[in-house]
Amino acid sequence: MQVEVLTYLMNFGNSLAALDSSLFFRELFELSRLGVDHALFLDNGIFPDIWFINIAVCASVCREWEWTEQFIREQSVRLHPKIAADAVSLANAFLFFYQGRFETAYGLLADIPDTDMGYQLRRQSLSLRCLFEMMLDKPNLQELVEAKTEAFDKFLRRQKVFSRGRISAELHFARIMRKMVRACAGPDGAAAQWQSILEETEATIPLVSKNWLLEKQRLMLKKGTG
């Protein structure tokens, strides 16, 4: 019964986070910590890789660096051997991204094979965010980031595996990312353009990585009006 209740609460929390990602991550982290402490996620001694990655992401969003590192290190031995290496790489990539180690995260993502569609979706989405962060210091990456964003959009539109809601949230992300990249390539001080993108992002539901998108837009808007 504890496992069923915990799973229900976390699934519900994840769905709420997809609607408004500014909330619920701290609550999800506390539920995750409770489940890990009491071994409620184990299935016949195996830690499901999806839960493993989701928990690492949630803890990283909450900036629980030490806990996340310990969780990945200790629970990785309970993953199925066939997917353990890729799951650990993806979990560490999210940790490095939220720590600001974008190039390190991007390098890890590049080594994850495309055999699992779920991993491929998350890998491509996070790769775009890494590239955008890197682009802010290296403007010569703009064409690459825009091309990767367009390729991600095409990838999403071909998918039949994921739910309509998940694809919709990712497509919204790709669309807004493309606008952000083009705005970066535009004239300095284009405050009106960034304000428009910001308002569109605030109104878009569902949308993955909403907090990060808004953070970058507010940063660019501040630069544009400075």
C-alpha positions as CSV (number, residue, x, y, z in Angstrom):
1,M,0.0,0.0,0.0
2,Q,2.9,2.4,0.8
3,V,4.4,1.8,-2.7
4,E,1.0,2.3,-4.4
5,V,0.4,5.6,-2.5
6,L,3.9,6.9,-3.1
7,T,3.7,6.0,-6.8
8,Y,0.4,7.8,-7.2
9,L,1.6,10.9,-5.4
10,M,4.8,11.1,-7.5
11,N,2.9,10.5,-10.8
12,F,0.4,13.2,-9.8
13,G,3.3,15.5,-8.8
14,N,5.0,14.9,-12.1
15,S,1.8,15.8,-14.0
16,L,1.5,19.0,-12.0
17,A,5.1,19.9,-12.7
18,A,4.4,19.6,-16.4
19,L,1.7,22.1,-16.1
20,D,3.6,24.6,-13.9
21,S,7.2,23.6,-13.3
22,S,7.8,26.4,-10.9
23,L,6.0,24.3,-8.2
24,F,6.1,20.8,-6.8
25,F,9.8,19.9,-7.3
26,R,10.6,20.3,-3.6
27,E,7.6,18.2,-2.7
28,L,8.6,15.6,-5.2
29,F,12.1,15.5,-3.9
30,E,10.9,14.9,-0.3
31,L,8.7,12.0,-1.6
32,S,11.7,10.7,-3.5
33,R,13.9,10.8,-0.5
34,L,11.2,9.0,1.6
35,G,10.9,6.2,-1.1
36,V,14.7,5.8,-1.4
37,D,15.2,5.6,2.4
38,H,12.6,2.9,2.7
39,A,13.5,1.0,-0.5
40,L,9.9,1.5,-1.8
41,F,11.1,1.9,-5.5
42,L,12.7,-1.5,-5.7
43,D,11.1,-4.2,-7.8
44,N,12.4,-7.6,-6.9
45,G,15.7,-5.9,-5.9
46,I,15.9,-3.9,-9.1
47,F,15.6,-0.1,-9.2
48,P,13.6,0.9,-12.3
49,D,15.7,3.1,-14.5
50,I,13.0,5.6,-15.2
51,W,12.4,6.3,-11.5
52,F,16.2,6.4,-11.0
53,I,16.6,9.1,-13.6
54,N,13.5,11.0,-12.5
55,I,14.7,11.1,-8.9
56,A,18.2,12.3,-10.0
57,V,16.6,15.1,-12.1
58,C,14.3,16.2,-9.3
59,A,17.1,16.3,-6.7
60,S,19.3,18.2,-9.2
61,V,16.6,20.8,-9.8
62,C,16.4,21.3,-6.1
63,R,20.2,21.7,-6.0
64,E,20.6,18.8,-3.6
65,W,24.1,18.1,-5.0
66,E,25.5,15.9,-2.3
67,W,22.4,13.9,-2.0
68,T,22.1,13.4,-5.7
69,E,25.7,12.2,-6.1
70,Q,25.3,9.8,-3.2
71,F,22.0,8.5,-4.7
72,I,23.5,7.9,-8.1
73,R,26.5,6.2,-6.6
74,E,24.6,3.9,-4.2
75,Q,21.5,3.1,-6.2
76,S,23.3,2.5,-9.5
77,V,24.3,-1.0,-8.4
78,R,20.6,-1.9,-8.2
79,L,19.9,-1.0,-11.8
80,H,19.5,-3.7,-14.4
81,P,23.0,-4.4,-15.8
82,K,21.8,-3.9,-19.4
83,I,20.8,-0.3,-18.9
84,A,22.9,0.7,-15.9
85,A,25.6,2.5,-17.7
86,D,23.3,4.6,-19.9
87,A,21.0,5.4,-16.9
88,V,23.9,6.6,-14.8
89,S,25.3,8.7,-17.7
90,L,21.9,10.4,-18.2
91,A,21.4,11.0,-14.5
92,N,24.9,12.4,-14.2
93,A,24.3,14.6,-17.2
94,F,21.3,16.2,-15.6
95,L,23.3,16.7,-12.4
96,F,26.2,18.4,-14.2
97,F,23.7,20.5,-16.2
98,Y,22.1,21.9,-13.1
99,Q,25.6,22.5,-11.6
100,G,26.5,24.6,-14.6
101,R,28.9,22.1,-16.0
102,F,27.4,22.3,-19.5
103,E,30.2,21.0,-21.6
104,T,30.7,18.0,-19.3
105,A,27.0,17.2,-19.4
106,Y,27.0,17.6,-23.2
107,G,29.9,15.2,-23.6
108,L,28.1,12.5,-21.5
109,L,24.9,12.9,-23.5
110,A,26.8,12.4,-26.8
111,D,28.0,9.0,-25.6
112,I,24.5,7.6,-24.9
113,P,23.3,5.4,-27.7
114,D,19.9,6.0,-29.5
115,T,18.6,2.5,-28.9
116,D,16.1,3.5,-26.2
117,M,13.5,6.1,-27.4
118,G,12.8,7.4,-23.9
119,Y,16.5,8.0,-23.4
120,Q,16.8,9.6,-26.8
121,L,14.0,12.1,-26.1
122,R,15.5,13.2,-22.9
123,R,19.1,13.2,-24.3
124,Q,18.1,15.5,-27.2
125,S,16.1,17.8,-25.1
126,L,18.9,18.3,-22.5
127,S,21.5,18.5,-25.2
128,L,19.7,21.6,-26.6
129,R,19.7,23.3,-23.2
130,C,23.4,22.5,-22.8
131,L,24.2,23.9,-26.3
132,F,22.2,27.1,-25.6
133,E,24.1,27.7,-22.4
134,M,27.4,27.1,-24.2
135,M,26.2,29.4,-27.0
136,L,25.8,32.3,-24.6
137,D,29.6,32.3,-24.2
138,K,30.3,31.1,-27.8
139,P,28.0,32.9,-30.3
140,N,29.5,30.9,-33.2
141,L,27.4,28.0,-32.0
142,Q,24.1,29.7,-32.9
143,E,23.7,28.0,-36.3
144,L,24.4,24.6,-34.7
145,V,21.9,25.1,-32.0
146,E,19.2,26.3,-34.4
147,A,19.8,23.3,-36.6
148,K,19.7,20.9,-33.6
149,T,16.4,22.5,-32.5
150,E,14.8,22.0,-36.0
151,A,16.1,18.4,-36.0
152,F,14.5,17.8,-32.6
153,D,11.2,19.2,-33.8
154,K,11.2,16.8,-36.8
155,F,12.2,13.9,-34.4
156,L,9.2,14.7,-32.2
157,R,6.7,14.8,-35.1
158,R,7.7,11.4,-36.2
159,Q,7.2,9.7,-32.9
160,K,4.3,7.4,-32.2
161,V,5.6,6.0,-28.9
162,F,5.0,8.8,-26.5
163,S,1.7,10.3,-25.3
164,R,0.2,13.2,-27.1
165,G,0.7,15.4,-24.0
166,R,4.4,14.5,-23.7
167,I,5.0,15.3,-27.4
168,S,3.0,18.5,-27.1
169,A,5.1,19.7,-24.1
170,E,8.3,18.9,-26.0
171,L,7.1,20.5,-29.2
172,H,6.3,23.7,-27.3
173,F,9.8,23.6,-25.9
174,A,11.4,23.2,-29.3
175,R,9.3,26.1,-30.8
176,I,10.3,28.5,-28.0
177,M,13.9,27.4,-28.1
178,R,14.1,28.1,-31.8
179,K,12.7,31.6,-31.2
180,M,15.2,32.2,-28.4
181,V,18.1,31.2,-30.6
182,R,17.0,33.5,-33.4
183,A,16.5,36.3,-30.9
184,C,20.1,35.8,-29.8
185,A,21.2,36.2,-33.4
186,G,19.3,39.4,-33.8
187,P,20.3,43.0,-33.0
188,D,21.5,43.8,-29.5
189,G,18.9,45.3,-27.2
190,A,15.9,43.6,-28.8
191,A,13.9,43.9,-25.6
192,A,10.5,43.8,-27.3
193,Q,11.3,40.5,-28.9
194,W,12.4,38.9,-25.7
195,Q,9.3,40.3,-23.9
196,S,7.1,38.6,-26.4
197,I,8.9,35.3,-26.0
198,L,8.6,35.6,-22.3
199,E,4.9,36.2,-22.3
200,E,4.4,33.3,-24.7
201,T,6.4,31.0,-22.5
202,E,4.4,32.0,-19.4
203,A,1.1,31.2,-21.1
204,T,2.2,27.9,-22.7
205,I,0.9,24.7,-21.1
206,P,2.1,22.0,-21.1
207,L,5.8,22.9,-21.4
208,V,8.9,21.0,-20.3
209,S,11.8,23.0,-18.8
210,K,9.6,26.0,-18.2
211,N,11.6,27.3,-15.3
212,W,14.8,27.2,-17.2
213,L,13.3,28.8,-20.3
214,L,11.9,31.7,-18.2
215,E,15.2,32.1,-16.4
216,K,17.1,32.5,-19.7
217,Q,14.5,34.8,-21.2
218,R,14.5,37.1,-18.2
219,L,18.3,37.2,-18.3
220,M,18.3,38.1,-22.0
221,L,15.5,40.7,-21.4
222,K,17.6,42.3,-18.7
223,K,20.6,42.5,-21.0
224,G,18.4,43.9,-23.7
225,T,17.1,46.7,-21.5
226,G,20.4,47.4,-19.7
